[in-house]
Amino acid sequence: MSVIYILLSISIIVAILFFIAFIAAVKSGQYDDSYTPSVRMLFEDELVKEQPKPSVKSKKD
Amino acid sequence: MEQTTCFHCGDNCNTTIISYNDKNFCCNGCKTVYEIFSENDLTCYYDLQSSPGAIPKEIEGKYDFLSKDNIVDKLTEFNDGKTQIATLFIPHIHCSSCIWILENLNKLNPFITSSQVNFGKKTVRVTYKSETCSLKDVVLLLNSIGYEPYISLDDFKTGTQNVNRSLIYKVGIAGFAFGNVMFLSFPEYFQVDGFWIEKYKPLFRWLMFAFSLPVVFYAGRDYFVSAYKGLSSKLLNIDVPIALGIAVLFIRSTVEIAFDLGSGFFDSLTGLVFFLLLGKFFQQKTYTFLSFERDYKSYFPIAITKINKQGDETPIQVYDIEKGDRLLIRNEELIPVDGILINGKAKIDYSFVTGESEALRKQSGDKLFAGGKQTSGVIEMEAIKSVEQSYLTQLWSNDVFSTNKEDGFTTLTNTISKRFTIIVLSIAFIATTFWLFTDPSKAMNVFTAVLIIACPCAIALSAPFTFGNLLRIFGKLKFYVKNASVIEQLAAINTIIFDKTGTITSNKRSTANYDGIALKPSEELLLKNTLRGSNHPLSRTLYDILDEHNIITLNNFEEHLGKGIEASHNNDHIKIGSASFVGSEELSVLNTAVHISTNNQYKGKYTFYNSYRKGLSKLFNSLKKQFDLVILSGDNEGEFDNLKKLLPSKTKLIFNQKPDDKLEYIKYHQTEGAKVLMIGDGLNDAGALAQSNVGIAISENVNVFSPACDAILDASKFNQLYSFIKASKSAITIIKWSFVLSFIYNIIGLYFAVTGQLAPVIAAILMPLSSISIVIFTTIATNIVGRKLSKS
């Protein structure tokens, strides 16, 4: 079998894999909110600064 | 006096300053929020953004309805008895601090497992353990930190809404196929014959065929559907030649590769669909935080307190209210149904319904209408109608609300496409007839080639890219337009109708004129200091208008509810309030006034006038040349003289218009050929906004609710209305020029097609070239318009 068949099938399989990844990403709602994640990723630092305190108060009325 | 601003909410601390931890707060509410945050190590909230908070509101009993299971069921999107997920709309979300604090809710209540903010939609999706923490707890927690969720009758629907993502899928598929087909067709562009290409040609071609299948039958499906709909209603819309082009491309290419006649036009086919879908995608600009489809449901509460025969108070769903039910309306709550006042001091603000700005006092036994807002204390009422049958809600049963405005409007593109399709078809038939006599073997070839090359890709792209880009530019300038066709309709209007209250006036009434006997300095001092102690809205406004004075201690201060205030200092005695209260014999007038008497002698009155938006006369003067101008107000005629002075003489002024009067007025003028632009703000304009060709809602704060409309204009940009209309007109000119441009491409292509020389490679070059140059032209042109617009 000529090498071109192998190359072609590989290239198409790779392309289809990426395509499936794209569809899955859209389906999971990744494209619904394009702003919040960009802010959220900057928060990690602030969270580290906090020490878990034993007196986590539950606000219940 | 130096101004101190609140550490939490950023408001000026006017009267009281509360210090805590070296920080200043304007009220106890703000201080409490700070305390909650600092106890839980969440003070980072204030580092991300300075003074990001809001003052938590008093909500005693307001959310009692959330303890009802059937209501909770409707509001949660997931509920298995242990875990519940609810998405709450929080209007206050505005900065990164908001995102941070709301996503750390689990620090404040350990039973909340996670919370996720969608900044664009201003929602937070909270997951919590429902055995230990109810939805009510979550809502109360949010409220206690100043993020009160907005829950309205609109949320009252079961299940999650499906987000329509089909266009993204379609663009994805078309793009994917386009890229792959281009790769596969490249070998044949460069090598016409030879052993290698002969061997692999069939494989490449059939692969291209396979890739184009989903493009034609899934991604391009809408064009066939739309063309079919157009034809069955005897309309040659733009989708007819497009669908024809796609079909011919696909059939001819398939025939070509099946009989080994050529390589087909799969590259052009997939490229065409991809570009067209991109245009559609670009035209869609959605403002997720705005809604253009609101009706009374977004204003109405979900539940209200019902008093049953035993005198117990239970929350009841608004839809379940029956005739004869006794309802309890708290301060600041909306009356959901028409009814009769049983007891309590009712002061109803009907500004939603009528546009009348003054709150009305009602006696027990008086009729109350749905949509009014109680503004002083608690009242009890008896329902006499159900929600759907109430006076206000009946407005929505009018046909206007169920018809789609776009249906009756022929767009510029469709007007062109009608002639275009006829011309293309006649060229195709003439050329085919010609070739039938000269060289019959080429006849079919030429016929299909004409339909392929004339496929109006560039024409179809002109409008979406022009309007799409303008939509974005308008959005940046705080003019939020629902969709592209609104801009097109805006360019065609010839009559502009304005509502008065809240539209051409600003919400604050800040001008007052004094007439009467001039006040002595000592009296002015006393007046100012007396007003200082009162919380009545009119006293507060008047207080702000008067000059600064020293603060003195009053000997005596007394407020008579609904009448006025009296106070004394040293030997002076002052009375401020209604005419009868201060002892004036003046008959009631239409304008709101505050009367003053000192030492039992009548002095005069302050009359309040609406304060009109900045640049109002200038706007009207620039509009009067081209448009008929009308003021259609639900208010009384009190402002007639004032408006006459301000506005151009030919402006029609019509007062005392009920919501359906406004609608009928517009309908009548439309039958006489007027293209009406309605500008309004409240629910009372909802009918008029829906009936008009273009309905624009003016909003002081776009996050707050505005009625269903075609566009929302930020109040601060009101004076630029004329520039926006002018820009819409320029957009039409741009589109006409790009039509000219695409006709040139079509003529070049038709030359190749008619002479029977159309090779796939020419089509593959011409199609993207024309599309891309149109996109570039419209983008540059609209940006120039946009730059002019932001300068003005």
Interface residues (C-beta under 8 A of the other chain):
Chain A: I4 L8 S11 I12 A15 F19 F22 I23 V26 K27 G29 Y31 D32 D33 S34 Y35 T36 V39 R40 L42 F43 E46 L47 K49 E50 Q51 K53 S55 V56 K57 S58 K59 K60 D61
Chain B: I36 E39 N40 D41 L42 C44 D47 L48 S96 I99 W100 E103 N104 K107 L108 N109 P110 F111 Q116 V117 N118 F119 G120 K121 C133 D137 L140 L141 S144 V163 R165 I168 Y169 G172 I173 F176 G179 N180 F183 Y200 L203 L207
